[in-house]
Amino acid sequence: MYPARSVALSMVVIALLGSNASAQEPVNIGSRLELLVDDTLIEEMAGGANLRLHHPQRRDIVFQTDAPWEGNASAYQSVFKDGDLYRMYYRGTHYRHSGEPAQALEDHAWYLCYAESDDGIHWRRPELGIVEFDGSTANNIVLSPEMLAQIGGDPAHTATFLDENPDCPPDEKYKIIILGSKPTGLYVLKSADGVHFAPMGTEPVITEGAFDSQNLAFWDPVRQEYREYHRGFNKGMRDIMTTTSTDFRTFGDPDWIQYPGAPAQQLYTNQIQPYYRAPHIFMGFPMRYTDRGWSQPVLDLPGLDERLVRGKSHPRYATTVTDAVFMTSRDGVNFNRWAEAFIRPGPRERRSWVYGDNFVFWGMAETRADVEDAPNEISLYATEGYWEGVATDVRRYTIRVDGFVSANAPFSGGEVVTKPLIFEGGNLAVNLETGGAGSFQVEIQDAGGNPIDGYTLDECPPIFCDRLRHIVRWEYQGGDLRPLAGTPVRLRFVLSDADLYAFQFVPYEPEPEYPDVVGIGAMPRKNRDRAAFVVLQDDFTGMPAGTTPSEEDLNPAVVEGQSGWLIREGSPDRVQVLNDDPIGSGQAGDRPYLKIERRAESHEEGGCAWVALTPQDAADTTRGTMEINARIWVPSTNASRVEIDGYDNPVGTFDRRAFHVRFAADGTVTYYKDIENPITDLSFQTDTWQEVTIRADLDTATFDLTIGDKTVQALPFALGGVKRVQCIAIGPNSGNSVIYVERVQVTVTP
């Protein structure tokens, strides 16, 4: 990650939040999935962070409307999954007012047709036996004009949906919104099986609008109402109207939907639907209508011969191009609409860049991925080759689940900070994609923007993955967010070469059990059921001692798999077990002790004795207590201080200090935090053995220091965010100094 930039960005974000941050009313998101499709929940973005629109990938052509009763103007498709079955409804319509290829199919009545699939990729036409065409009912036609004569229904202008209202009568489970002419308006058809439909009434339910498009409706499970969207002309512009109903029989007066901040553009269809994974968010995929007029670039477009013929019927049939755009709403009326195309016409030289192409079907389906072992993806479907030959192509597009828009940052990094949120649940799950060298971190802050202890940025190991659901875990707390549920918090996302698509607070799951990978340096989770344990207890009587150093003296043995001494510095004679009595006399006595010395040399050359904790022992210190009892001797002839330090890093590095105690040759005692801090209430006797106890509280990041019978409490750690100890260093702070250790015991209470 990039710690320097993180600090700088943090200062920018905090400054932008302002002094009234804590006064904001928090947004209660409960446990719902939140997509980063807009800035509704975002307070600030800094660095290179931005919201990025993503584009679906072109896949295969999965269907062609090439049956004799279908044709090159088949459109207004509705797609949805019904149990294990995928259903598609579409109009069978043919236009001959194009070039020569379109003349190969005769005109016929306009029908509503039906196809189905087991996987959303391979589609078939069932023989329904409902409508006779050319002397046979062996076809997939659902509706014909004759069947709708009572209402003057038009099978070519329909939308079909599965009514998910739990109170919907069984015979109305499937509904069709259809344009009728007796009088003009939108009517409703109903069905119990999805293929046999009948009018639900003989009067239109909506009469205000133009309706010459795909007009649609659906059950809104969040607001417990039906919502409808249809075509109208707003000051001469193709636009969208909406209204609601509680019973699907009586609708209110329609209103125009709004696009705050978006340019005025003509939208032919709307394709609005509640997102199936987060139904409080509406998504729309309108077909955007742009008449470019006759110009040289229009003449350069593919399919000029057919274009010229269509232009004889009306110029706009030749000069208009259509693409798909993306928009979302949280109230069904105000939409955040992206100006950039969601689906561009594409690279095809023919059957593309045509009026009516890139019409996205209403609905989406979750399908298996094209990439082996990848999670499911979302399939969208769109038309190609509209009214060019005798059929249209159904092109399948795929996009990552939730992957429409992301909070994105380049490798140089960026941050996103949310507004205050109230959530339910016990873990934070993210839909995340990073590069191999990219990363993602989360900090949880209080409503005022202050990092919450245990959930700070430094405590969140940088995440790198590509997952639809990744549980965020912090170094000391794991993924457990239950203590924060129900209280206002902010989320600070820090990204580098990463895309965050969505996040959700989910029910708590126990911490996973990871394999034993101690040998490759991994840190396990804390064993919360472990009792107090002794890390090290040593009086050096089990080691050879003498006044002449040897290799055995320099590295007291560490039993594999157990915590113990590890001598990284001190060769050949800076760290050794001696038994001089008195100290420095060269005369053997009966009490061994450890000598740790640094001469006029660097710390790499001088001595340091490390108590190295196994990964599990270190993990179990997390937010626990650690007590060090030592009997030490500090000579008054030392040129510098000696020290006992605790670190949350591997032996030999010094980045994450916990407690840091120093003993000087004049008997003064200090601790280090930012600067050298004297402890005036304690003194130390040099040239004699002294009892020292350090009791560190890893939860509060403080320690008590006892020398003899006097104690000073709650001294701060050198680094306040340290909640764990991986090793303890004992030795001189600088050159020409020595410390003797006769006895040491390290005890941990998890």
ZAMARGU-4260 file (C-alpha; in steps of 0.2 Angstrom, whole numbers, plus 5000, padded with zeros to 4 digits):
<rodrens>
0) 5000/5000/5000 | 5005/5018/5000 | 5006/5024/5018 | 5012/5042/5015 | 4998/5045/5002
5) 4985/5037/5014 | 4990/5050/5028 | 4989/5064/5015 | 4973/5059/5008 | 4965/5056/5025
10) 4969/5074/5030 | 4961/5080/5014 | 4945/5070/5017 | 4944/5075/5035 | 4946/5093/5030
15) 4932/5091/5017 | 4921/5083/5029 | 4921/5099/5040 | 4917/5102/5057 | 4898/5098/5056
20) 4902/5079/5050 | 4895/5072/5066 | 4879/5082/5064 | 4873/5073/5049 | 4858/5062/5050
25) 4864/5044/5047 | 4857/5033/5034 | 4850/5017/5040 | 4855/5004/5027 | 4851/4989/5038
30) 4858/4973/5030 | 4854/4978/5012 | 4866/4976/4997 | 4872/4994/4992 | 4879/4996/4975
35) 4891/5010/4970 | 4880/5016/4956 | 4878/5033/4962 | 4885/5045/4976 | 4870/5043/4987
40) 4880/5036/5002 | 4896/5044/4997 | 4902/5059/5007 | 4919/5063/4999 | 4931/5055/4986
45) 4950/5060/4986 | 4965/5056/4976 | 4961/5047/4960 | 4945/5039/4966 | 4930/5041/4955
50) 4914/5032/4950 | 4917/5022/4934 | 4903/5016/4922 | 4907/4998/4916 | 4902/4991/4900
55) 4895/4973/4897 | 4905/4961/4886 | 4899/4955/4869 | 4896/4937/4869 | 4887/4925/4857
60) 4871/4927/4847 | 4859/4916/4856 | 4843/4917/4846 | 4837/4923/4829 | 4819/4928/4825
65) 4820/4919/4808 | 4803/4909/4810 | 4791/4914/4796 | 4779/4922/4809 | 4793/4932/4816
70) 4804/4944/4806 | 4817/4958/4806 | 4807/4970/4817 | 4806/4958/4832 | 4808/4968/4847
75) 4801/4973/4864 | 4807/4957/4872 | 4804/4954/4891 | 4816/4941/4899 | 4814/4934/4917
80) 4819/4918/4926 | 4804/4908/4933 | 4810/4895/4945 | 4822/4884/4934 | 4815/4891/4918
85) 4821/4907/4908 | 4806/4915/4899 | 4807/4927/4884 | 4792/4936/4876 | 4795/4946/4860
90) 4785/4952/4845 | 4785/4943/4829 | 4785/4958/4816 | 4793/4961/4799 | 4797/4977/4790
95) 4799/4975/4771 | 4803/4994/4768 | 4822/4991/4768 | 4834/4984/4756 | 4832/4968/4745
100) 4836/4955/4759 | 4820/4960/4768 | 4809/4956/4753 | 4812/4937/4756 | 4799/4936/4770
105) 4781/4941/4766 | 4771/4953/4777 | 4761/4945/4791 | 4751/4950/4806 | 4760/4956/4822
110) 4761/4942/4835 | 4768/4940/4853 | 4779/4925/4853 | 4787/4915/4867 | 4804/4906/4869
115) 4812/4897/4884 | 4828/4891/4890 | 4836/4881/4904 | 4852/4891/4906 | 4848/4908/4898
120) 4860/4905/4884 | 4852/4891/4873 | 4834/4895/4868 | 4820/4885/4860 | 4803/4889/4853
125) 4790/4877/4862 | 4775/4872/4851 | 4761/4880/4860 | 4746/4876/4849 | 4737/4892/4853
130) 4737/4902/4836 | 4736/4896/4819 | 4749/4902/4806 | 4749/4896/4788 | 4737/4882/4792
135) 4747/4875/4808 | 4747/4879/4827 | 4764/4871/4828 | 4772/4887/4833 | 4777/4898/4848
140) 4764/4912/4846 | 4755/4917/4862 | 4744/4932/4855 | 4737/4937/4839 | 4727/4953/4835
145) 4711/4943/4833 | 4712/4937/4851 | 4713/4955/4857 | 4699/4962/4846 | 4688/4967/4861
150) 4701/4980/4867 | 4710/4983/4850 | 4725/4976/4858 | 4742/4977/4849 | 4753/4961/4852
155) 4768/4971/4845 | 4768/4983/4860 | 4768/4973/4876 | 4779/4969/4891 | 4777/4953/4901
160) 4781/4950/4919 | 4780/4938/4933 | 4770/4946/4947 | 4780/4944/4963 | 4766/4952/4974
165) 4764/4938/4988 | 4745/4943/4987 | 4743/4941/4969 | 4729/4928/4964 | 4736/4913/4955
170) 4726/4916/4939 | 4735/4933/4938 | 4753/4927/4941 | 4759/4932/4924 | 4754/4949/4917
175) 4755/4958/4901 | 4755/4977/4899 | 4748/4980/4881 | 4743/4994/4870 | 4725/4995/4865
180) 4714/5006/4855 | 4696/5004/4862 | 4699/5017/4869 | 4718/5021/4867 | 4728/5017/4882
185) 4737/5003/4892 | 4727/4987/4896 | 4732/4972/4907 | 4731/4954/4902 | 4733/4940/4915
190) 4738/4921/4915 | 4740/4907/4927 | 4753/4898/4916 | 4762/4911/4906 | 4756/4906/4889
195) 4737/4907/4890 | 4732/4925/4892 | 4715/4934/4894 | 4710/4953/4897 | 4710/4957/4916
200) 4697/4971/4911 | 4690/4979/4896 | 4695/4997/4901 | 4712/5004/4900 | 4721/5007/4916
205) 4732/5021/4910 | 4726/5033/4896 | 4739/5048/4897 | 4754/5045/4886 | 4760/5041/4869
210) 4763/5022/4872 | 4772/5019/4855 | 4786/5009/4864 | 4788/4995/4876 | 4778/5001/4891
215) 4780/4991/4907 | 4776/4988/4925 | 4781/4977/4940 | 4779/4974/4958 | 4790/4984/4969
220) 4794/4973/4985 | 4802/4988/4995 | 4788/5000/4993 | 4774/4987/4992 | 4766/4994/4976
225) 4765/4992/4958 | 4776/5004/4947 | 4773/5008/4929 | 4783/5016/4916 | 4778/5021/4898
230) 4782/5032/4883 | 4777/5050/4881 | 4782/5066/4872 | 4789/5079/4884 | 4790/5096/4874
235) 4793/5086/4858 | 4806/5075/4866 | 4804/5056/4868 | 4803/5053/4887 | 4796/5042/4900
240) 4781/5044/4912 | 4778/5034/4928 | 4764/5031/4940 | 4759/5018/4954 | 4745/5007/4959
245) 4742/4996/4974 | 4730/4984/4965 | 4735/4985/4947 | 4718/4991/4942 | 4718/5009/4947
250) 4734/5020/4944 | 4737/5038/4948 | 4740/5052/4936 | 4758/5049/4928 | 4772/5061/4931
255) 4788/5063/4920 | 4804/5055/4927 | 4818/5067/4931 | 4837/5066/4927 | 4845/5079/4938
260) 4861/5085/4930 | 4860/5075/4914 | 4858/5083/4897 | 4842/5082/4887 | 4842/5067/4876
265) 4828/5057/4868 | 4825/5040/4876 | 4815/5028/4865 | 4812/5014/4878 | 4815/5014/4897
270) 4818/4996/4902 | 4817/5000/4921 | 4817/4987/4934 | 4821/4984/4952 | 4838/4976/4953
275) 4835/4958/4958 | 4849/4958/4972 | 4845/4976/4979 | 4827/4980/4974 | 4828/4997/4983
280) 4838/5002/4968 | 4829/5004/4951 | 4840/5001/4935 | 4835/5007/4918 | 4843/5003/4901
285) 4835/5015/4889 | 4838/5014/4870 | 4844/5032/4866 | 4838/5039/4850 | 4850/5051/4841
290) 4845/5057/4823 | 4862/5062/4816 | 4855/5069/4799 | 4862/5067/4782 | 4881/5069/4783
295) 4897/5061/4776 | 4899/5051/4792 | 4881/5044/4790 | 4885/5039/4772 | 4901/5030/4779
300) 4891/5019/4791 | 4889/5001/4787 | 4874/4995/4777 | 4872/5010/4766 | 4861/5001/4753
305) 4848/4996/4765 | 4849/5013/4774 | 4845/5022/4758 | 4830/5012/4754 | 4823/5015/4772
310) 4826/5033/4770 | 4814/5034/4756 | 4800/5029/4769 | 4806/5042/4781 | 4823/5051/4782
315) 4825/5047/4801 | 4825/5028/4797 | 4841/5031/4788 | 4850/5044/4799 | 4845/5039/4816
320) 4857/5028/4827 | 4853/5020/4843 | 4863/5015/4858 | 4859/5010/4876 | 4862/5020/4891
325) 4862/5016/4910 | 4852/5025/4924 | 4847/5021/4942 | 4835/5028/4955 | 4831/5026/4973
330) 4814/5033/4972 | 4808/5028/4955 | 4806/5046/4949 | 4823/5054/4950 | 4836/5045/4940
335) 4855/5046/4939 | 4858/5044/4920 | 4875/5042/4913 | 4878/5052/4897 | 4891/5039/4890
340) 4884/5024/4881 | 4882/5008/4891 | 4882/4998/4875 | 4889/5006/4859 | 4884/5000/4842
345) 4900/4991/4840 | 4913/4985/4827 | 4902/4975/4815 | 4902/4981/4797 | 4884/4975/4794
350) 4869/4972/4805 | 4875/4986/4816 | 4873/5005/4818 | 4855/5004/4813 | 4839/5012/4820
355) 4833/5000/4832 | 4849/4991/4836 | 4856/4990/4854 | 4839/4989/4861 | 4841/4981/4878
360) 4828/4968/4882 | 4818/4972/4898 | 4825/4961/4912 | 4841/4952/4916 | 4846/4934/4920
365) 4860/4927/4930 | 4869/4914/4920 | 4885/4903/4921 | 4901/4912/4917 | 4910/4909/4900
370) 4927/4908/4910 | 4930/4891/4919 | 4928/4891/4938 | 4922/4910/4938 | 4906/4914/4947
375) 4890/4917/4938 | 4888/4933/4929 | 4873/4943/4923 | 4866/4941/4905 | 4858/4955/4896
380) 4851/4954/4878 | 4850/4966/4864 | 4845/4967/4846 | 4857/4968/4831 | 4852/4968/4813
385) 4836/4977/4816 | 4825/4977/4800 | 4840/4973/4788 | 4836/4955/4782 | 4822/4943/4787
390) 4827/4942/4806 | 4835/4951/4820 | 4849/4943/4830 | 4848/4942/4849 | 4865/4946/4856
395) 4870/4941/4873 | 4880/4953/4884 | 4887/4949/4901 | 4893/4959/4915 | 4899/4955/4933
400) 4886/4953/4946 | 4883/4970/4953 | 4896/4976/4941 | 4888/4991/4932 | 4897/5005/4941
405) 4912/5004/4953 | 4922/5016/4965 | 4938/5015/4955 | 4956/5021/4959 | 4972/5019/4949
410) 4987/5012/4956 | 4992/5029/4963 | 4977/5027/4975 | 4961/5035/4980 | 4949/5035/4994
415) 4930/5035/4997 | 4922/5040/5013 | 4904/5037/5016 | 4891/5047/5025 | 4886/5041/5042
420) 4878/5024/5041 | 4868/5013/5053 | 4869/4994/5049 | 4863/4977/5055 | 4874/4962/5054
425) 4891/4956/5060 | 4903/4956/5045 | 4906/4967/5030 | 4906/4959/5013 | 4912/4968/4997
430) 4911/4964/4979 | 4929/4968/4974 | 4941/4967/4960 | 4960/4972/4961 | 4975/4970/4951
435) 4989/4958/4957 | 4999/4973/4964 | 4983/4982/4969 | 4975/4983/4986 | 4960/4988/4995
440) 4958/4993/5014 | 4943/4998/5025 | 4943/5009/5040 | 4928/5011/5051 | 4925/5028/5058
445) 4913/5035/5070 | 4900/5048/5064 | 4912/5062/5066 | 4926/5054/5055 | 4937/5047/5069
450) 4945/5030/5067 | 4937/5017/5078 | 4950/5007/5088 | 4952/4990/5081 | 4945/4995/5064
455) 4958/5007/5058 | 4966/5007/5042 | 4983/5001/5048 | 4974/4986/5056 | 4966/4981/5040
460) 4979/4971/5030 | 4978/4976/5011 | 4966/4965/5002 | 4969/4959/4984 | 4956/4948/4976
465) 4943/4946/4963 | 4927/4941/4972 | 4909/4944/4973 | 4908/4942/4991 | 4924/4945/5002
470) 4923/4947/5020 | 4934/4961/5027 | 4944/4957/5042 | 4955/4967/5053 | 4971/4962/5061
475) 4965/4961/5078 | 4946/4960/5077 | 4945/4948/5063 | 4928/4952/5054 | 4917/4954/5069
480) 4907/4970/5068 | 4894/4965/5080 | 4900/4978/5093 | 4896/4992/5080 | 4879/4987/5074
485) 4866/4999/5077 | 4878/5014/5079 | 4882/5027/5066 | 4898/5024/5057 | 4907/5029/5042
490) 4917/5018/5030 | 4933/5024/5023 | 4938/5014/5007 | 4956/5015/5002 | 4960/5008/4984
495) 4974/5006/4973 | 4972/4998/4956 | 4955/4992/4962 | 4936/4992/4959 | 4923/4992/4973
500) 4906/4987/4966 | 4896/4984/4981 | 4896/4981/4999 | 4884/4974/5012 | 4883/4970/5031
505) 4879/4952/5032 | 4875/4940/5047 | 4891/4936/5058 | 4900/4921/5052 | 4913/4913/5064
510) 4931/4916/5059 | 4938/4903/5046 | 4950/4890/5051 | 4966/4893/5041 | 4978/4879/5038
515) 4995/4878/5047 | 5006/4889/5037 | 5017/4895/5051 | 5032/4890/5041 | 5028/4903/5027
520) 5025/4917/5039 | 5006/4918/5040 | 4998/4924/5056 | 4984/4913/5063 | 4968/4920/5071
525) 4967/4922/5090 | 4962/4906/5099 | 4949/4915/5110 | 4947/4899/5121 | 4965/4898/5127
530) 4969/4901/5145 | 4984/4911/5151 | 5001/4903/5146 | 5019/4905/5149 | 5029/4911/5133
535) 5046/4910/5141 | 5053/4905/5158 | 5072/4905/5159 | 5086/4907/5172 | 5099/4901/5160
540) 5104/4886/5171 | 5101/4874/5157 | 5114/4882/5146 | 5133/4880/5146 | 5141/4895/5154
545) 5159/4901/5156 | 5169/4916/5154 | 5175/4911/5136 | 5161/4912/5123 | 5157/4898/5112
550) 5145/4895/5098 | 5133/4886/5110 | 5134/4901/5122 | 5129/4913/5108 | 5112/4905/5103
555) 5103/4897/5117 | 5092/4884/5108 | 5074/4887/5102 | 5063/4872/5102 | 5055/4871/5085
560) 5036/4875/5086 | 5038/4884/5103 | 5042/4902/5108 | 5059/4906/5114 | 5076/4915/5112
565) 5082/4920/5095 | 5099/4928/5093 | 5099/4938/5077 | 5114/4949/5082 | 5128/4946/5093
570) 5141/4936/5084 | 5154/4931/5090 | 5153/4937/5108 | 5141/4951/5110 | 5128/4939/5117
575) 5133/4925/5129 | 5129/4915/5144 | 5141/4919/5158 | 5143/4915/5177 | 5156/4928/5182
580) 5155/4932/5201 | 5157/4946/5203 | 5151/4952/5186 | 5166/4956/5175 | 5179/4948/5186
585) 5182/4933/5175 | 5180/4922/5190 | 5167/4908/5188 | 5152/4908/5200 | 5137/4897/5202
590) 5124/4909/5195 | 5123/4910/5176 | 5116/4925/5167 | 5114/4932/5150 | 5126/4946/5144
595) 5120/4957/5130 | 5133/4970/5124 | 5135/4983/5110 | 5152/4991/5108 | 5157/5005/5097
600) 5147/4998/5083 | 5130/4998/5074 | 5115/4988/5081 | 5117/4975/5067 | 5135/4971/5074
605) 5131/4974/5093 | 5121/4962/5103 | 5102/4960/5105 | 5093/4946/5113 | 5075/4942/5106
610) 5061/4933/5114 | 5052/4926/5098 | 5034/4921/5099 | 5027/4908/5088 | 5013/4915/5076
615) 4999/4907/5087 | 5007/4913/5103 | 5008/4931/5096 | 4990/4930/5089 | 4984/4925/5106
620) 4992/4941/5114 | 4980/4951/5103 | 4970/4963/5115 | 4976/4952/5129 | 4989/4956/5143
625) 5008/4952/5143 | 5018/4952/5158 | 5037/4952/5158 | 5046/4949/5175 | 5065/4951/5173
630) 5080/4952/5185 | 5093/4964/5177 | 5109/4972/5180 | 5114/4989/5172 | 5132/4995/5174
635) 5134/5013/5179 | 5148/5014/5166 | 5137/5012/5151 | 5138/5026/5138 | 5120/5024/5133
640) 5103/5017/5138 | 5098/4999/5138 | 5080/4994/5134 | 5066/4981/5135 | 5054/4983/5120
645) 5039/4974/5113 | 5036/4974/5094 | 5022/4968/5083 | 5033/4963/5069 | 5045/4949/5065
650) 5062/4948/5074 | 5075/4961/5067 | 5062/4974/5062 | 5057/4989/5072 | 5041/4997/5064
655) 5027/4993/5076 | 5033/4996/5094 | 5022/4992/5108 | 5030/4995/5125 | 5047/5003/5125
660) 5057/5005/5142 | 5074/5012/5144 | 5086/5012/5158 | 5101/5024/5159 | 5118/5023/5168
665) 5113/5037/5180 | 5097/5027/5186 | 5084/5037/5177 | 5070/5027/5168 | 5061/5033/5152
670) 5049/5027/5140 | 5048/5031/5121 | 5033/5038/5112 | 5037/5051/5099 | 5051/5057/5110
675) 5060/5051/5126 | 5049/5053/5141 | 5056/5053/5158 | 5047/5043/5172 | 5050/5054/5187
680) 5041/5043/5199 | 5053/5029/5196 | 5072/5026/5199 | 5083/5012/5195 | 5099/5006/5205
685) 5113/5003/5194 | 5127/4990/5197 | 5116/4978/5206 | 5102/4966/5202 | 5085/4974/5200
690) 5067/4967/5199 | 5058/4974/5184 | 5040/4970/5179 | 5031/4976/5163 | 5013/4973/5162
695) 5006/4977/5145 | 4988/4979/5141 | 4986/4976/5122 | 4968/4982/5122 | 4971/4999/5129
700) 4989/5001/5121 | 4996/5005/5139 | 5008/4997/5151 | 5012/4997/5169 | 5030/4997/5175
705) 5036/4991/5192 | 5054/4993/5198 | 5056/4985/5215 | 5040/4989/5225 | 5035/5004/5216
710) 5023/5005/5201 | 5018/5018/5188 | 5003/5014/5178 | 4995/5017/5161 | 5011/5022/5151
715) 5007/5024/5133 | 5013/5012/5120 | 5026/5019/5107 | 5013/5016/5094 | 4995/5017/5100
720) 4988/5006/5086 | 4998/4990/5091 | 4987/4977/5099 | 4998/4962/5098 | 5016/4957/5102
725) 5027/4946/5090 | 5043/4948/5099 | 5053/4956/5113 | 5070/4964/5111 | 5082/4966/5126
730) 5098/4975/5123 | 5108/4991/5122 | 5100/5006/5113 | 5117/5012/5107 | 5135/5009/5108
735) 5147/5005/5123 | 5134/4998/5134 | 5129/4982/5141 | 5114/4974/5151 | 5114/4958/5161
740) 5099/4947/5163 | 5098/4934/5177 | 5080/4928/5175 | 5066/4932/5164 | 5048/4926/5163
745) 5035/4931/5150 | 5017/4927/5153 | 5001/4930/5142 | 4983/4931/5146 | 4973/4931/5130
</rodrens>
